Amino acid sequence: MPATMRAWPWIAGVLGVAAAAVALVALRWRHDMQAATARVEQGGSQLVASPFGDIEFKRGGAATPGAPTVLVVHGSGGGFDQGELLARAALGDARLAWIAPSRFGYLRSTFREGATFDEQAQAYAHLLDHLGVQRVAVVALSHGGPSALLFALLHPDRVSSLTLVSAGVASAGDAAQQQAHAQGSALMTIFQRDWRYWVLTHAWRSGFLELMGASREVTAGLDETQRRLVDEVVDGMNPVSRRAAGTLFDNRARLPDERIAGIRAPTLVLHARDDTLQLPRNAEYAAAKIPGARLVFFDRGGHLLLAVEHEAVRRLATQHVLQHLGEGR
């Protein structure tokens, strides 16, 4: 019998195993996408119409009428669900209520070509008007920073305090910033397709987290609690196709830059020195430009600071919010 004929059973066996493996992966992907879709569709969010299109949001926390309220602003790849996670992770006082909007292009919130962070800030004001909330503390994560900063600038009477966690603030053009831009662009590309994101975050988790601004040293040192929170962030961004337009918005809209010098809200800036996605200069710039801003640097954590230094971030953010509640909520 020719050698090729003798090899056919072995080849067929290999092909059969490969086909079975692909089928199992496809079933797992379908299951995860169905679960993720159900989670956001049944997540308890609401819609309000505005001059900027539909605004999706969710309310939570203290249900007491007149409870101090925090506007939580999610980062790139997020939505109201990531805002809810941010509220849970960063706010440690049961007396606080929170509002978590989906920013432009995220989940059910409208995206219009050419939208700006200024318009996103005005959309927050419209949402608060709709809800009858006059004054809020603001806590913003990552690329939720630009619109949060502009909201504090444009509506100073409505912001009791501002807390920035690993936030983007200002533009730059040096080599380090170009590398950060390249990482951001790669993430934006990954976010355009559900299957692409799902495969990469399952098969190349550590590499994906490195793209997200956390070194392999940081991710290797995560304990069980930290890793669970990181997994919740990463897996919680599924389905990414419903957030793709938002990542485009974040990548193209102009940052606040020197305008933040006009902010008068008490500001707390929390950042890791080893963040390679939102570089530490963002924190230094905010602290230098915003009068009276307090900067707290952490030596490690990368862009996963919220998970790596969870207890410290929660303590500092909650203290800052409660310290500056003021009057006229």
C-alpha positions as YAML, in Angstrom:
chain: A
units: angstrom
residues:
- id: 1
  name: MET
  ca: [0.00, 0.00, 0.00]
- id: 2
  name: PRO
  ca: [1.42, 3.43, -0.94]
- id: 3
  name: ALA
  ca: [2.59, 5.59, 1.98]
- id: 4
  name: THR
  ca: [0.05, 8.27, 1.12]
- id: 5
  name: MET
  ca: [-2.78, 5.75, 1.43]
- id: 6
  name: ARG
  ca: [-1.49, 4.57, 4.80]
- id: 7
  name: ALA
  ca: [-1.37, 8.18, 6.00]
- id: 8
  name: TRP
  ca: [-4.98, 8.96, 5.18]
- id: 9
  name: PRO
  ca: [-6.49, 7.55, 8.41]
- id: 10
  name: TRP
  ca: [-4.05, 9.64, 10.46]
- id: 11
  name: ILE
  ca: [-4.79, 12.78, 8.41]
- id: 12
  name: ALA
  ca: [-8.52, 12.20, 8.69]
- id: 13
  name: GLY
  ca: [-8.18, 11.78, 12.45]
- id: 14
  name: VAL
  ca: [-6.26, 15.05, 12.80]
- id: 15
  name: LEU
  ca: [-8.79, 16.88, 10.65]
- id: 16
  name: GLY
  ca: [-11.62, 15.42, 12.70]
- id: 17
  name: VAL
  ca: [-10.06, 16.58, 15.97]
- id: 18
  name: ALA
  ca: [-9.43, 20.06, 14.49]
- id: 19
  name: ALA
  ca: [-13.00, 20.30, 13.25]
- id: 20
  name: ALA
  ca: [-14.33, 19.27, 16.67]
- id: 21
  name: ALA
  ca: [-12.12, 21.87, 18.38]
- id: 22
  name: VAL
  ca: [-13.33, 24.61, 16.04]
- id: 23
  name: ALA
  ca: [-16.94, 23.57, 16.66]
- id: 24
  name: LEU
  ca: [-16.43, 23.70, 20.43]
- id: 25
  name: VAL
  ca: [-14.83, 27.17, 20.20]
- id: 26
  name: ALA
  ca: [-17.71, 28.37, 18.02]
- id: 27
  name: LEU
  ca: [-20.26, 27.04, 20.51]
- id: 28
  name: ARG
  ca: [-18.43, 28.73, 23.39]
- id: 29
  name: TRP
  ca: [-18.28, 32.02, 21.47]
- id: 30
  name: ARG
  ca: [-21.98, 31.86, 20.65]
- id: 31
  name: HIS
  ca: [-22.85, 31.09, 24.27]
- id: 32
  name: ASP
  ca: [-20.74, 33.98, 25.58]
- id: 33
  name: MET
  ca: [-22.17, 36.44, 23.05]
- id: 34
  name: GLN
  ca: [-25.73, 35.45, 23.90]
- id: 35
  name: ALA
  ca: [-25.00, 35.86, 27.60]
- id: 36
  name: ALA
  ca: [-23.30, 39.24, 27.08]
- id: 37
  name: THR
  ca: [-26.14, 40.50, 24.90]
- id: 38
  name: ALA
  ca: [-28.73, 39.41, 27.46]
- id: 39
  name: ARG
  ca: [-26.73, 41.11, 30.22]
- id: 40
  name: VAL
  ca: [-26.76, 44.53, 28.57]
- id: 41
  name: GLU
  ca: [-30.31, 44.21, 27.27]
- id: 42
  name: GLN
  ca: [-31.62, 43.19, 30.68]
- id: 43
  name: GLY
  ca: [-29.28, 45.41, 32.68]
- id: 44
  name: GLY
  ca: [-31.94, 47.85, 33.83]
- id: 45
  name: SER
  ca: [-30.83, 50.83, 31.76]
- id: 46
  name: GLN
  ca: [-33.20, 53.51, 30.51]
- id: 47
  name: LEU
  ca: [-33.24, 55.94, 27.58]
- id: 48
  name: VAL
  ca: [-33.90, 59.67, 27.47]
- id: 49
  name: ALA
  ca: [-34.12, 61.71, 24.27]
- id: 50
  name: SER
  ca: [-31.93, 64.79, 24.02]
- id: 51
  name: PRO
  ca: [-30.70, 67.32, 21.44]
- id: 52
  name: PHE
  ca: [-27.68, 65.02, 21.12]
- id: 53
  name: GLY
  ca: [-29.70, 61.87, 20.45]
- id: 54
  name: ASP
  ca: [-30.68, 59.13, 22.85]
- id: 55
  name: ILE
  ca: [-28.83, 58.93, 26.16]
- id: 56
  name: GLU
  ca: [-28.76, 55.57, 27.90]
- id: 57
  name: PHE
  ca: [-28.27, 55.53, 31.65]
- id: 58
  name: LYS
  ca: [-28.75, 53.53, 34.81]
- id: 59
  name: ARG
  ca: [-29.33, 54.69, 38.38]
- id: 60
  name: GLY
  ca: [-28.31, 52.85, 41.51]
- id: 61
  name: GLY
  ca: [-26.92, 53.13, 44.99]
- id: 62
  name: ALA
  ca: [-28.85, 54.81, 47.79]
- id: 63
  name: ALA
  ca: [-32.58, 55.03, 47.12]
- id: 64
  name: THR
  ca: [-33.17, 57.71, 49.75]
- id: 65
  name: PRO
  ca: [-34.78, 60.84, 48.25]
- id: 66
  name: GLY
  ca: [-32.21, 63.63, 48.05]
- id: 67
  name: ALA
  ca: [-29.25, 61.28, 48.58]
- id: 68
  name: PRO
  ca: [-25.91, 62.71, 47.40]
- id: 69
  name: THR
  ca: [-25.44, 61.65, 43.79]
- id: 70
  name: VAL
  ca: [-22.33, 60.70, 41.83]
- id: 71
  name: LEU
  ca: [-22.12, 60.85, 38.05]
- id: 72
  name: VAL
  ca: [-19.85, 57.93, 37.07]
- id: 73
  name: VAL
  ca: [-18.28, 58.19, 33.62]
- id: 74
  name: HIS
  ca: [-16.96, 55.02, 31.99]
- id: 75
  name: GLY
  ca: [-13.84, 54.58, 29.90]
- id: 76
  name: SER
  ca: [-13.27, 53.36, 26.35]
- id: 77
  name: GLY
  ca: [-14.98, 50.07, 25.62]
- id: 78
  name: GLY
  ca: [-17.50, 50.69, 28.36]
- id: 79
  name: GLY
  ca: [-21.11, 51.74, 28.72]
- id: 80
  name: PHE
  ca: [-23.58, 52.10, 31.57]
- id: 81
  name: ASP
  ca: [-22.55, 48.62, 32.72]
- id: 82
  name: GLN
  ca: [-18.90, 49.60, 33.13]
- id: 83
  name: GLY
  ca: [-20.12, 52.74, 34.88]
- id: 84
  name: GLU
  ca: [-22.03, 50.54, 37.30]
- id: 85
  name: LEU
  ca: [-18.86, 48.51, 37.88]
- id: 86
  name: LEU
  ca: [-16.93, 51.73, 38.48]
- id: 87
  name: ALA
  ca: [-19.54, 52.88, 41.00]
- id: 88
  name: ARG
  ca: [-19.34, 49.57, 42.83]
- id: 89
  name: ALA
  ca: [-15.53, 49.50, 42.80]
- id: 90
  name: ALA
  ca: [-14.79, 53.16, 43.59]
- id: 91
  name: LEU
  ca: [-17.62, 54.24, 45.89]
- id: 92
  name: GLY
  ca: [-17.63, 52.75, 49.34]
- id: 93
  name: ASP
  ca: [-20.49, 54.56, 51.06]
- id: 94
  name: ALA
  ca: [-24.05, 53.24, 51.02]
- id: 95
  name: ARG
  ca: [-25.42, 56.78, 51.43]
- id: 96
  name: LEU
  ca: [-24.36, 57.69, 47.88]
- id: 97
  name: ALA
  ca: [-26.58, 57.34, 44.83]
- id: 98
  name: TRP
  ca: [-25.09, 57.13, 41.35]
- id: 99
  name: ILE
  ca: [-25.98, 57.76, 37.72]
- id: 100
  name: ALA
  ca: [-24.09, 55.84, 35.02]
- id: 101
  name: PRO
  ca: [-24.64, 57.04, 31.43]
- id: 102
  name: SER
  ca: [-23.44, 55.31, 28.30]
- id: 103
  name: ARG
  ca: [-21.34, 57.87, 26.43]
- id: 104
  name: PHE
  ca: [-21.85, 58.65, 22.73]
- id: 105
  name: GLY
  ca: [-21.72, 55.51, 20.60]
- id: 106
  name: TYR
  ca: [-21.77, 53.09, 23.51]
- id: 107
  name: LEU
  ca: [-24.57, 50.52, 23.67]
- id: 108
  name: ARG
  ca: [-27.87, 52.39, 23.11]
- id: 109
  name: SER
  ca: [-26.54, 55.96, 23.26]
- id: 110
  name: THR
  ca: [-26.53, 57.76, 19.92]
- id: 111
  name: PHE
  ca: [-23.33, 58.49, 18.03]
- id: 112
  name: ARG
  ca: [-23.17, 61.24, 15.43]
- id: 113
  name: GLU
  ca: [-20.14, 61.78, 13.20]
- id: 114
  name: GLY
  ca: [-18.09, 64.72, 14.41]
- id: 115
  name: ALA
  ca: [-19.40, 64.58, 17.99]
- id: 116
  name: THR
  ca: [-17.22, 66.34, 20.57]
- id: 117
  name: PHE
  ca: [-16.44, 65.90, 24.22]
- id: 118
  name: ASP
  ca: [-18.04, 69.32, 24.78]
- id: 119
  name: GLU
  ca: [-21.30, 67.94, 23.41]
- id: 120
  name: GLN
  ca: [-20.95, 64.88, 25.62]
- id: 121
  name: ALA
  ca: [-20.56, 67.18, 28.62]
- id: 122
  name: GLN
  ca: [-23.72, 69.06, 27.62]
- id: 123
  name: ALA
  ca: [-25.51, 65.72, 27.27]
- id: 124
  name: TYR
  ca: [-24.70, 65.01, 30.93]
- id: 125
  name: ALA
  ca: [-26.35, 68.30, 31.88]
- id: 126
  name: HIS
  ca: [-29.44, 67.39, 29.85]
- id: 127
  name: LEU
  ca: [-29.63, 64.00, 31.56]
- id: 128
  name: LEU
  ca: [-29.38, 65.55, 35.01]
- id: 129
  name: ASP
  ca: [-32.09, 68.06, 34.11]
- id: 130
  name: HIS
  ca: [-34.32, 65.20, 33.01]
- id: 131
  name: LEU
  ca: [-33.72, 63.40, 36.31]
- id: 132
  name: GLY
  ca: [-34.20, 66.53, 38.41]
- id: 133
  name: VAL
  ca: [-30.66, 66.34, 39.81]
- id: 134
  name: GLN
  ca: [-29.02, 69.71, 40.23]
- id: 135
  name: ARG
  ca: [-25.61, 68.87, 41.68]
- id: 136
  name: VAL
  ca: [-23.33, 65.82, 41.49]
- id: 137
  name: ALA
  ca: [-19.89, 64.60, 42.34]
- id: 138
  name: VAL
  ca: [-18.16, 63.23, 39.24]
- id: 139
  name: VAL
  ca: [-15.94, 60.14, 39.09]
- id: 140
  name: ALA
  ca: [-14.39, 59.34, 35.71]
- id: 141
  name: LEU
  ca: [-12.29, 56.43, 34.47]
- id: 142
  name: SER
  ca: [-9.74, 56.47, 31.64]
- id: 143
  name: HIS
  ca: [-11.22, 58.09, 28.51]
- id: 144
  name: GLY
  ca: [-14.24, 59.15, 30.46]
- id: 145
  name: GLY
  ca: [-11.90, 61.86, 31.74]
- id: 146
  name: PRO
  ca: [-12.16, 64.38, 28.87]
- id: 147
  name: SER
  ca: [-15.95, 64.79, 28.97]
- id: 148
  name: ALA
  ca: [-15.94, 64.76, 32.78]
- id: 149
  name: LEU
  ca: [-13.37, 67.56, 32.84]
- id: 150
  name: LEU
  ca: [-15.41, 69.60, 30.36]
- id: 151
  name: PHE
  ca: [-18.60, 69.04, 32.34]
- id: 152
  name: ALA
  ca: [-16.84, 70.47, 35.41]
- id: 153
  name: LEU
  ca: [-15.59, 73.39, 33.29]
- id: 154
  name: LEU
  ca: [-18.87, 74.19, 31.56]
- id: 155
  name: HIS
  ca: [-21.17, 73.59, 34.54]
- id: 156
  name: PRO
  ca: [-19.20, 74.59, 37.63]
- id: 157
  name: ASP
  ca: [-22.34, 75.09, 39.72]
- id: 158
  name: ARG
  ca: [-23.36, 71.47, 39.17]
- id: 159
  name: VAL
  ca: [-20.14, 69.71, 40.19]
- id: 160
  name: SER
  ca: [-19.30, 69.35, 43.88]
- id: 161
  name: SER
  ca: [-16.07, 67.45, 43.18]
- id: 162
  name: LEU
  ca: [-14.18, 65.69, 40.41]
- id: 163
  name: THR
  ca: [-12.23, 62.44, 40.72]
- id: 164
  name: LEU
  ca: [-10.10, 61.18, 37.82]
- id: 165
  name: VAL
  ca: [-8.92, 57.55, 37.79]
- id: 166
  name: SER
  ca: [-6.26, 56.74, 35.16]
- id: 167
  name: ALA
  ca: [-7.82, 59.45, 33.01]
- id: 168
  name: GLY
  ca: [-6.95, 60.97, 29.68]
- id: 169
  name: VAL
  ca: [-6.54, 64.73, 29.79]
- id: 170
  name: ALA
  ca: [-4.17, 66.29, 27.27]
- id: 171
  name: SER
  ca: [-2.57, 65.62, 23.90]
- id: 172
  name: ALA
  ca: [1.15, 65.28, 23.21]
- id: 173
  name: GLY
  ca: [3.36, 64.31, 20.29]
- id: 174
  name: ASP
  ca: [6.52, 62.68, 21.62]
- id: 175
  name: ALA
  ca: [7.60, 59.09, 21.10]
- id: 176
  name: ALA
  ca: [6.01, 57.78, 24.30]
- id: 177
  name: GLN
  ca: [2.69, 59.34, 23.37]
- id: 178
  name: GLN
  ca: [2.93, 57.98, 19.84]
- id: 179
  name: GLN
  ca: [3.33, 54.50, 21.31]
- id: 180
  name: ALA
  ca: [0.29, 55.06, 23.53]
- id: 181
  name: HIS
  ca: [-1.66, 56.22, 20.47]
- id: 182
  name: ALA
  ca: [-0.60, 53.07, 18.63]
- id: 183
  name: GLN
  ca: [-1.90, 50.95, 21.49]
- id: 184
  name: GLY
  ca: [-5.16, 52.88, 21.49]
- id: 185
  name: SER
  ca: [-5.55, 52.46, 17.74]
- id: 186
  name: ALA
  ca: [-4.92, 48.72, 18.01]
- id: 187
  name: LEU
  ca: [-7.55, 48.44, 20.71]
- id: 188
  name: MET
  ca: [-10.02, 50.43, 18.60]
- id: 189
  name: THR
  ca: [-9.46, 48.00, 15.71]
- id: 190
  name: ILE
  ca: [-9.99, 45.00, 17.99]
- id: 191
  name: PHE
  ca: [-13.22, 46.55, 19.25]
- id: 192
  name: GLN
  ca: [-14.82, 46.62, 15.82]
- id: 193
  name: ARG
  ca: [-15.61, 42.88, 15.73]
- id: 194
  name: ASP
  ca: [-17.06, 40.66, 18.47]
- id: 195
  name: TRP
  ca: [-15.23, 37.53, 17.34]
- id: 196
  name: ARG
  ca: [-11.89, 39.33, 17.12]
- id: 197
  name: TYR
  ca: [-12.17, 40.70, 20.64]
- id: 198
  name: TRP
  ca: [-13.42, 37.42, 22.08]
- id: 199
  name: VAL
  ca: [-10.64, 35.32, 20.51]
- id: 200
  name: LEU
  ca: [-7.87, 37.72, 21.53]
- id: 201
  name: THR
  ca: [-9.06, 38.11, 25.11]
- id: 202
  name: HIS
  ca: [-9.32, 34.34, 25.52]
- id: 203
  name: ALA
  ca: [-6.23, 33.17, 23.64]
- id: 204
  name: TRP
  ca: [-3.92, 36.12, 24.35]
- id: 205
  name: ARG
  ca: [-5.14, 37.59, 27.65]
- id: 206
  name: SER
  ca: [-1.82, 38.85, 28.97]
- id: 207
  name: GLY
  ca: [-0.92, 40.40, 25.63]
- id: 208
  name: PHE
  ca: [-4.30, 42.09, 25.42]
- id: 209
  name: LEU
  ca: [-3.90, 43.50, 28.93]
- id: 210
  name: GLU
  ca: [-0.46, 44.80, 27.92]
- id: 211
  name: LEU
  ca: [-2.14, 46.64, 25.05]
- id: 212
  name: MET
  ca: [-4.54, 48.03, 27.64]
- id: 213
  name: GLY
  ca: [-1.64, 49.61, 29.49]
- id: 214
  name: ALA
  ca: [-0.68, 47.02, 32.10]
- id: 215
  name: SER
  ca: [2.67, 45.25, 31.93]
- id: 216
  name: ARG
  ca: [2.99, 41.48, 32.18]
- id: 217
  name: GLU
  ca: [4.72, 42.03, 35.52]
- id: 218
  name: VAL
  ca: [1.59, 43.75, 36.82]
- id: 219
  name: THR
  ca: [-0.81, 41.12, 35.51]
- id: 220
  name: ALA
  ca: [1.36, 38.26, 36.78]
- id: 221
  name: GLY
  ca: [1.21, 39.73, 40.28]
- id: 222
  name: LEU
  ca: [-2.57, 39.98, 40.51]
- id: 223
  name: ASP
  ca: [-4.18, 38.14, 43.40]
- id: 224
  name: GLU
  ca: [-7.51, 36.34, 43.07]
- id: 225
  name: THR
  ca: [-9.63, 39.39, 43.99]
- id: 226
  name: GLN
  ca: [-7.72, 41.68, 41.62]
- id: 227
  name: ARG
  ca: [-7.88, 39.17, 38.78]
- id: 228
  name: ARG
  ca: [-11.62, 38.74, 39.27]
- id: 229
  name: LEU
  ca: [-12.13, 42.48, 38.91]
- id: 230
  name: VAL
  ca: [-9.89, 42.61, 35.82]
- id: 231
  name: ASP
  ca: [-11.83, 39.72, 34.28]
- id: 232
  name: GLU
  ca: [-15.07, 41.53, 35.02]
- id: 233
  name: VAL
  ca: [-13.79, 44.60, 33.17]
- id: 234
  name: VAL
  ca: [-12.45, 42.69, 30.17]
- id: 235
  name: ASP
  ca: [-15.29, 40.19, 29.76]
- id: 236
  name: GLY
  ca: [-17.83, 42.89, 30.60]
- id: 237
  name: MET
  ca: [-16.94, 44.77, 27.43]
- id: 238
  name: ASN
  ca: [-18.64, 42.06, 25.35]
- id: 239
  name: PRO
  ca: [-20.39, 42.48, 23.00]
- id: 240
  name: VAL
  ca: [-17.87, 45.01, 21.69]
- id: 241
  name: SER
  ca: [-19.77, 45.58, 18.43]
- id: 242
  name: ARG
  ca: [-22.31, 47.59, 20.43]
- id: 243
  name: ARG
  ca: [-19.49, 49.81, 21.68]
- id: 244
  name: ALA
  ca: [-17.48, 50.12, 18.47]
- id: 245
  name: ALA
  ca: [-18.82, 53.54, 17.49]
- id: 246
  name: GLY
  ca: [-17.94, 54.83, 20.95]
- id: 247
  name: THR
  ca: [-14.32, 53.75, 20.59]
- id: 248
  name: LEU
  ca: [-14.17, 55.66, 17.29]
- id: 249
  name: PHE
  ca: [-15.58, 58.73, 19.06]
- id: 250
  name: ASP
  ca: [-12.96, 58.46, 21.80]
- id: 251
  name: ASN
  ca: [-10.16, 58.07, 19.28]
- id: 252
  name: ARG
  ca: [-11.13, 61.12, 17.22]
- id: 253
  name: ALA
  ca: [-12.58, 63.73, 19.60]
- id: 254
  name: ARG
  ca: [-10.30, 66.54, 20.73]
- id: 255
  name: LEU
  ca: [-8.96, 66.44, 24.28]
- id: 256
  name: PRO
  ca: [-9.56, 69.37, 26.68]
- id: 257
  name: ASP
  ca: [-5.87, 70.33, 26.98]
- id: 258
  name: GLU
  ca: [-5.22, 73.76, 28.51]
- id: 259
  name: ARG
  ca: [-8.92, 74.57, 28.91]
- id: 260
  name: ILE
  ca: [-8.96, 72.59, 32.15]
- id: 261
  name: ALA
  ca: [-7.20, 75.50, 33.87]
- id: 262
  name: GLY
  ca: [-10.67, 77.02, 34.23]
- id: 263
  name: ILE
  ca: [-12.00, 74.18, 36.41]
- id: 264
  name: ARG
  ca: [-12.78, 75.20, 39.97]
- id: 265
  name: ALA
  ca: [-14.21, 71.96, 41.36]
- id: 266
  name: PRO
  ca: [-12.11, 70.24, 44.04]
- id: 267
  name: THR
  ca: [-10.20, 67.66, 42.00]
- id: 268
  name: LEU
  ca: [-8.52, 64.39, 42.95]
- id: 269
  name: VAL
  ca: [-6.24, 62.72, 40.39]
- id: 270
  name: LEU
  ca: [-5.36, 59.03, 40.85]
- id: 271
  name: HIS
  ca: [-2.86, 57.48, 38.44]
- id: 272
  name: ALA
  ca: [-0.19, 54.78, 38.18]
- id: 273
  name: ARG
  ca: [3.34, 55.72, 37.20]
- id: 274
  name: ASP
  ca: [3.60, 52.63, 34.95]
- id: 275
  name: ASP
  ca: [0.43, 53.24, 32.92]
- id: 276
  name: THR
  ca: [1.39, 52.91, 29.25]
- id: 277
  name: LEU
  ca: [-2.04, 53.69, 27.77]
- id: 278
  name: GLN
  ca: [-2.98, 56.90, 29.58]
- id: 279
  name: LEU
  ca: [0.50, 58.11, 30.35]
- id: 280
  name: PRO
  ca: [1.34, 59.59, 33.78]
- id: 281
  name: ARG
  ca: [1.84, 62.99, 32.16]
- id: 282
  name: ASN
  ca: [-1.96, 63.22, 31.96]
- id: 283
  name: ALA
  ca: [-2.13, 63.18, 35.74]
- id: 284
  name: GLU
  ca: [0.75, 65.63, 36.09]
- id: 285
  name: TYR
  ca: [-0.86, 67.97, 33.58]
- id: 286
  name: ALA
  ca: [-4.21, 67.90, 35.35]
- id: 287
  name: ALA
  ca: [-2.61, 68.53, 38.74]
- id: 288
  name: ALA
  ca: [-0.56, 71.41, 37.37]
- id: 289
  name: LYS
  ca: [-3.40, 73.11, 35.50]
- id: 290
  name: ILE
  ca: [-6.43, 72.68, 37.78]
- id: 291
  name: PRO
  ca: [-6.16, 75.02, 40.77]
- id: 292
  name: GLY
  ca: [-5.82, 73.13, 44.04]
- id: 293
  name: ALA
  ca: [-5.93, 69.67, 42.43]
- id: 294
  name: ARG
  ca: [-4.53, 66.82, 44.52]
- id: 295
  name: LEU
  ca: [-2.41, 64.22, 42.74]
- id: 296
  name: VAL
  ca: [-1.89, 60.73, 44.16]
- id: 297
  name: PHE
  ca: [0.56, 58.58, 42.22]
- id: 298
  name: PHE
  ca: [0.85, 54.81, 42.65]
- id: 299
  name: ASP
  ca: [4.09, 53.07, 41.75]
- id: 300
  name: ARG
  ca: [2.41, 50.16, 39.98]
- id: 301
  name: GLY
  ca: [-0.91, 49.17, 38.52]
- id: 302
  name: GLY
  ca: [-0.62, 50.34, 34.94]
- id: 303
  name: HIS
  ca: [-3.99, 51.07, 33.39]
- id: 304
  name: LEU
  ca: [-5.49, 48.46, 35.72]
- id: 305
  name: LEU
  ca: [-5.01, 50.75, 38.72]
- id: 306
  name: LEU
  ca: [-8.66, 50.42, 39.73]
- id: 307
  name: ALA
  ca: [-8.15, 46.68, 40.22]
- id: 308
  name: VAL
  ca: [-4.55, 46.62, 41.45]
- id: 309
  name: GLU
  ca: [-5.04, 49.34, 44.08]
- id: 310
  name: HIS
  ca: [-8.76, 48.75, 44.54]
- id: 311
  name: GLU
  ca: [-9.00, 49.41, 48.27]
- id: 312
  name: ALA
  ca: [-6.85, 52.56, 48.16]
- id: 313
  name: VAL
  ca: [-8.70, 53.97, 45.14]
- id: 314
  name: ARG
  ca: [-12.04, 53.28, 46.79]
- id: 315
  name: ARG
  ca: [-10.99, 54.88, 50.07]
- id: 316
  name: LEU
  ca: [-9.52, 58.00, 48.45]
- id: 317
  name: ALA
  ca: [-12.36, 58.49, 45.96]
- id: 318
  name: THR
  ca: [-15.07, 58.03, 48.59]
- id: 319
  name: GLN
  ca: [-13.36, 60.39, 51.03]
- id: 320
  name: HIS
  ca: [-13.02, 63.02, 48.32]
- id: 321
  name: VAL
  ca: [-16.66, 62.77, 47.28]
- id: 322
  name: LEU
  ca: [-17.97, 62.96, 50.85]
- id: 323
  name: GLN
  ca: [-15.61, 65.77, 51.86]
- id: 324
  name: HIS
  ca: [-16.88, 68.08, 49.12]
- id: 325
  name: LEU
  ca: [-20.59, 67.33, 48.96]
- id: 326
  name: GLY
  ca: [-21.49, 70.89, 49.89]
- id: 327
  name: GLU
  ca: [-25.00, 72.25, 49.65]
- id: 328
  name: GLY
  ca: [-27.69, 72.44, 46.98]
- id: 329
  name: ARG
  ca: [-27.78, 68.86, 45.74]
...
